[in-house]
Amino acid sequence: MPITVYFATNRVVSGDPTELSSYKDRIVSPTDPGQITFGTAFVSGADLTKDTVGEITSIQNISKGNFAANAIADLSSPGRNLLVFIHGFDNSFEDAITRAAFNQQWIADPKKPAGETTIVTFSWPSLGKLISPPLPWDDYFHDQTAASQSGAHLMNVFAQLQPIITDARKSGSRCFLLAHSMGNWALQAGVESWFSHGKAPSSLFDAAFLAAADERYDAFSIPFPGRLSGLKQLTQKICILYSREDEVLHTSKLINLGAQRLGQGGPKDIGNATAFPAAKYTMIDCSSFDDYDRDFESSHQYYRRSTAARDAIIAQM
């Protein structure tokens, strides 16, 4: 049975929006939220046992500026929890959708029925390239810039989701946020944009999961509303998953001139209980998780590849 993925994207859409090839790696105008494309995709073939993310079989219900009316109705009364997913570096539009579907599958472990979720993904315009010659860092910096420039768009997506989440909670649903890798760079831009535009604090999320975050490790220490300093005003709990064995983030640190990443050892002053009270923050050290085949790329994907990491996330849900 196909997996339903609701999506919002600030990618330029050139051509038929129901065709996968129409979703480009360029960003729409940051001053016009009406250019954000919303829709519904259907994914088949996701297989947890083979680490297969599947393929998009159909894209429907396209609208601009907000979800279509039938999508809003479905999301407002989902009969399960909501999960908002922000992908990382090296993800094409297709990657973003299929990875979202894969995440929905492992969270919906039949042994843990409380993990059943309806998934919404925000796809910012990553090139979908790991690192390629002749200038190997150019692809990385393209993606980092695109993620940063997506802040106002992500803020608007959160604003459109706000009444949907409110309605969903009336029927007992909860809402979670999962940001992976450079998706946390986009997240900090969205959080900063939310408050710099004068929006009020709001419990959008029951918990926000920051996994393998390719974001500055001092992101929570920047004076409000800088970077992630305001995230605690948008979620009831923040869970940070990090690993000292994450080889991709070791490379990212070098590219960023030695600036430590949040996903390497957690945030700056991680042991400060005043800055990070246990009632609000959960730190999950995934360095020792070896229950999956770990290599350069997979060491950065432990949040979905490691059963121990997946169980830790579901436990917090």
C-alpha positions in Angstrom: 0.0 0.0 0.0 1.5 3.4 -1.0 2.7 5.7 1.8 1.1 9.2 1.7 3.6 12.1 2.1 2.2 15.6 2.4 4.9 18.1 1.3 5.8 21.8 1.1 8.7 23.0 -1.0 10.4 26.3 -1.8 12.0 24.7 -4.9 11.3 26.4 -8.2 8.7 24.2 -10.0 9.1 24.5 -13.8 6.5 22.6 -15.8 3.8 20.2 -14.7 3.9 20.1 -10.9 2.6 16.5 -11.0 5.8 15.5 -12.7 8.9 14.7 -10.6 11.3 16.4 -13.2 9.6 19.8 -12.6 11.1 20.2 -9.1 14.4 22.1 -9.5 17.3 22.8 -7.3 16.7 26.6 -7.4 14.9 28.6 -4.7 11.7 30.7 -5.2 11.5 34.3 -4.1 12.1 34.6 -0.3 9.6 37.6 -0.2 6.6 35.8 -1.7 5.3 32.9 0.4 2.6 32.4 -2.3 5.3 30.7 -4.4 5.7 27.8 -2.0 4.3 24.7 -3.5 2.2 22.3 -1.4 1.1 18.9 -2.5 0.7 15.2 -1.7 3.0 12.4 -3.0 2.5 8.7 -2.8 5.5 6.4 -2.3 5.7 2.6 -2.9 8.5 0.1 -2.2 9.9 1.4 1.1 11.5 -1.6 2.8 13.0 -1.3 6.3 14.8 -4.6 6.1 16.6 -3.7 2.9 17.1 0.0 3.7 15.2 0.8 0.5 13.4 4.2 0.5 11.1 3.3 -2.4 9.9 5.5 -5.3 7.3 8.2 -6.0 4.4 6.8 -7.9 2.2 9.9 -8.0 2.1 13.6 -7.1 -1.3 15.1 -6.6 -3.3 17.9 -4.9 -0.9 20.7 -5.9 -1.6 24.2 -4.6 0.3 27.4 -3.9 0.7 29.2 -0.6 -1.0 26.5 1.5 -2.2 22.9 1.4 -5.3 22.1 -0.7 -8.5 22.0 1.2 -8.8 18.2 1.3 -5.2 17.9 2.5 -5.9 20.4 5.3 -9.0 18.3 6.3 -6.9 15.1 6.4 -4.1 16.7 8.4 -6.5 18.4 10.8 -8.0 15.1 11.9 -5.3 12.5 11.0 -6.3 9.8 13.5 -2.6 9.5 14.4 0.3 11.8 15.3 1.8 14.3 12.9 5.5 14.3 12.0 7.2 17.2 10.2 10.4 16.2 8.6 13.2 18.5 7.3 15.8 16.7 5.2 19.6 17.3 5.0 22.4 17.9 2.5 22.6 15.9 -0.7 18.8 15.3 -1.1 16.9 15.9 -4.3 13.2 16.5 -4.2 12.7 12.8 -4.8 15.1 11.9 -2.0 13.2 14.2 0.4 9.9 12.6 -0.3 11.1 9.0 -0.3 13.2 9.5 2.9 10.1 11.0 4.6 8.1 7.9 3.6 10.9 5.6 4.9 11.0 7.6 8.2 7.2 7.2 8.6 7.7 3.4 8.2 10.3 2.9 11.0 8.5 5.2 13.4 5.3 3.2 12.7 6.9 0.0 14.2 4.0 -2.5 14.6 5.4 -3.3 18.1 5.0 0.4 19.0 1.5 1.5 17.7 1.8 4.8 19.5 4.4 5.7 16.8 1.8 5.8 14.0 2.3 9.1 12.2 1.0 11.1 9.3 4.1 12.7 7.7 4.7 16.2 6.3 8.0 17.1 4.7 9.6 20.4 3.9 11.9 20.1 0.9 14.4 23.0 0.5 16.4 23.1 -2.8 19.4 20.9 -2.1 21.4 19.9 -5.2 21.1 16.2 -4.3 24.8 15.8 -4.8 27.2 14.5 -2.1 30.5 16.2 -3.1 31.6 16.2 -6.7 34.7 17.4 -8.6 36.2 19.7 -9.8 35.4 22.0 -6.9 34.3 19.5 -4.3 33.1 22.0 -1.7 30.9 24.0 -4.0 28.0 21.6 -3.7 28.2 21.8 0.0 28.2 25.6 0.1 25.3 25.7 -2.4 23.2 23.6 -0.1 24.2 25.5 3.0 23.3 28.8 1.4 20.0 27.4 0.1 19.1 26.0 3.6 19.9 29.4 5.1 17.8 31.3 2.5 14.9 28.9 3.3 14.2 30.5 6.7 11.3 32.7 5.7 9.7 29.9 3.6 9.9 27.5 6.5 8.5 30.1 8.8 5.5 30.4 6.5 5.1 26.6 6.3 5.0 26.5 10.1 2.4 29.3 10.1 0.2 27.3 7.7 0.6 24.2 9.9 -0.2 26.1 13.1 -4.0 25.9 12.8 -3.8 22.4 11.4 -1.8 21.2 14.5 -4.3 23.0 16.8 -7.2 21.1 15.2 -5.3 17.8 15.2 -4.6 18.1 18.9 -8.4 18.4 19.6 -8.7 14.8 18.6 -5.8 13.7 20.7 -3.0 13.8 18.1 0.5 15.1 18.9 3.0 16.8 16.6 6.7 16.1 16.3 9.5 17.7 14.3 12.5 15.7 13.0 15.4 17.7 11.4 18.3 15.8 10.0 21.8 17.0 9.2 21.7 20.3 7.2 18.0 20.4 7.7 18.9 21.9 11.1 20.6 24.8 9.3 17.3 25.4 7.6 15.5 25.0 10.9 17.6 27.6 12.7 16.9 30.1 9.9 13.1 29.3 10.2 13.1 29.7 13.9 15.0 33.0 13.8 12.7 34.2 11.0 9.6 33.3 13.1 10.6 35.6 16.0 12.3 38.3 13.9 9.0 38.7 12.1 7.2 39.3 15.4 5.4 36.0 15.7 4.5 34.9 19.2 5.8 31.8 21.0 3.7 28.8 20.3 3.8 25.1 21.2 3.8 23.9 17.7 5.6 20.7 18.5 5.4 18.2 21.4 9.0 17.3 20.7 11.7 18.4 18.3 14.3 15.9 17.3 17.6 17.3 16.0 19.5 14.4 14.5 23.1 14.5 13.3 22.8 18.3 13.1 25.1 20.0 10.7 24.6 23.3 12.6 26.9 25.3 14.8 27.3 23.7 18.2 26.8 27.1 19.9 23.4 27.5 18.1 21.5 27.6 21.4 23.9 30.1 23.0 23.3 32.9 20.4 21.3 35.8 22.0 17.6 35.5 21.2 16.3 35.3 18.6 19.5 34.1 16.9 19.8 30.7 15.4 18.2 28.0 17.6 17.9 30.1 20.8 14.1 30.5 20.2 13.3 26.8 19.5 12.4 26.2 23.1 9.5 28.6 22.6 8.1 26.5 19.8 8.3 23.0 21.3 7.6 21.4 24.6 10.8 19.3 24.4 14.1 19.3 22.4 15.9 16.0 21.8 19.4 16.3 20.4 21.0 13.1 18.9 24.8 13.3 18.3 27.7 11.0 17.6 31.4 11.4 17.8 31.7 8.6 15.2 29.8 10.7 12.5 32.4 10.9 9.7 30.3 13.2 7.6 30.2 15.8 10.3 34.0 15.5 10.8 34.3 16.5 7.1 31.7 19.3 7.6 33.8 20.7 10.5 36.8 20.9 8.2 34.8 22.6 5.5 33.5 25.1 8.0 37.0 26.0 9.0 37.1 24.0 12.2 33.7 25.1 13.6 32.3 22.2 15.7 28.9 20.9 14.6 26.0 20.4 17.0 25.7 16.7 15.9 29.2 15.8 16.9 29.1 16.1 20.7 25.9 18.0 21.4 25.5 21.7 22.1 28.1 24.0 23.7 27.9 23.8 27.5 26.0 20.5 27.2 26.6 19.8 30.9 25.1 23.1 32.1 21.8 22.1 33.7 20.7 25.7 33.9 21.1 26.2 30.1 19.7 22.8 29.3 17.3 21.7 32.0 16.4 18.0 31.9 12.7 18.8 31.8 13.2 20.6 28.4 16.2 18.9 26.8 17.2 15.3 26.2 20.7 14.5 25.0 21.1 11.2 23.2 24.7 10.1 22.6 24.6 7.7 19.7 28.4 7.3 19.4 28.4 3.7 20.6 25.5 2.5 18.5 27.0 -0.2 16.2 23.9 -2.2 15.3 24.1 -1.3 11.6 26.7 -1.4 8.8 28.6 1.8 9.5 30.7 3.5 6.8 31.3 7.1 5.8 27.8 7.9 4.6 25.8 5.6 7.0 27.7 7.0 10.0 25.6 10.1 9.4 22.3 8.2 9.0 22.3 6.4 12.4 19.0 8.1 13.4 17.2 5.8 10.9 19.7 3.0 10.4 20.4 2.1 14.0 17.6 0.3 15.9 18.9 1.7 19.1 18.7 5.3 17.8 15.2 4.6 16.4 14.0 3.2 19.7 15.4 6.2 21.5 13.5 8.6 19.3 10.2 6.6 19.6 10.6 6.4 23.4 10.7 10.2 23.5 7.5 10.3 21.5 
